[in-house]
């Protein structure tokens, strides 16, 4: 029997960051890592890294100077250092290397990570939870005061406690294409990726990472068709990395007595532009802060833990829930409407514009926007 203050199920960014935060409070942490792998290239922004005092280290693949939104007829709305705040500069990172960096930091702080290990049963105790674990052919039990669920989307552990996972998801996949030289990120919208978008990330050595995020199936087929058309290639197949990501905003109730849910399992993923590392780490830090406070106050009740949800909602949760409506509006547009919007934004300076300013401009262009986004204005 292993005794610990906190048991975290999930060894991704959210689970690791929650473990680091709790370990800094001199509490014991065990993390179960079933087999987390993330070989995606991710876009993170300078402001997000600075807010969290994060360093990408050797995971940096490229620094982004320009980003272009591309409409079906190839109109481009370009964001660059000339027309946006420089704090929003982007970095392309290797997720696998970034997570390895987090893992080392977590271990250095004294957290115990049990790899290739899964939770097979959970039982409520007077002090918290008893979790039966399985690693290869070995079974053992862990007693904890607080259980943190960070097993990604969809969360199998959350189901055991009748905690609703995010209601909608997108299928994403991406692949590496060689022999292509580009110096800016591009996001492509329209019928080429129904209910979603395609991105191109410029890497070094004449390589790009091309990916797609759509609701529904057929993502690999749409991606292959785009790659062949846009780069004038004749590929028969592509080797992709695939995943499902939540797109319905943060969940309403990520807590129970002695339980907290964070990361993708809690819907802490930007539902419009994608990307979950920064928001997952933010959510995980709030998780760790509240969990540590609960243990030190000897109160792991739902009533004490509910402050975690308020911290998340005040920081980014409310914005993410608004972005669900923006997503629904944006992906309801046909190609002609997208082209019209792109033309109207050409040459616009975004330096001092916020989301509300952009939405107001959309309403002036597209009557449909007032119906879909009216409550956000």
C-alpha angles and dihedrals in degrees: 000000000000119000119204139157095231133018117197120197108205132048100211127107094289095049094045095047092048088052092051092050093051094044089056086063090059094251127136118256133186120188122198111210110188097184109309114185128169116173095166127124108236133199115223128175129234092234091055092050092047093049090056096036090237127160121203094203116174091353091080111114101171143344115236120224099172138025125192131197107210124202125207093267090049098257107154130211103197127204114195142150086277096062107023135057108273091230087073092064110137133230127199111217137186102242094204093055092043091053091048087055090052091048093054091049090049093051092045088058091056103262116146114226118197108199125204088019130131136185111243101177139008129205128187115236134183091260099037130288139340111211124194110214133196126204115175102307096339124100124193140153133241125199116205139172094216129026117205117198112209102146097131130236124356094027111212093183093054089058090062089063096040090249108154116236120218107294099225134041141182127222113231133185135167138184141189119253119195129209096037123122117200133152102194139053116248130199115195123202136187140056091333085078109021114211090002146038144253125234135199118202116194113223131180128272095040095301134127133190111223121192144168136209119193140150111247132016134308096067095136091048092051091046094051091048092051094048093051093046100042098043096033093241133143103216117164095198141000133215106234140184109222136196144156118237131190116248104172099086130253118328118255099230115032095159143075130163105301092358135103128176123205143163122027089340087067095042093254092152126109102256095202113037095020128224124122109186098090096041092044090053091048091050091045092054090053088047092052094044093052094042092052091047091050093053094046090050091046089234117114094160124134088248092061095040095052090083086075092069092050091053091052095045093048092050106041110328097090090047092050091051089052090049089059087066091046089052093049090051096045094049093046090065121102123226094265092053092048090051091052092051092047091052092051092052096047110121094008117142112229094185096112099021124112129192092274091054091052092048092051090052090050091054091053089055104036121040088199089066095068090057095047100036105025095113091054094058 
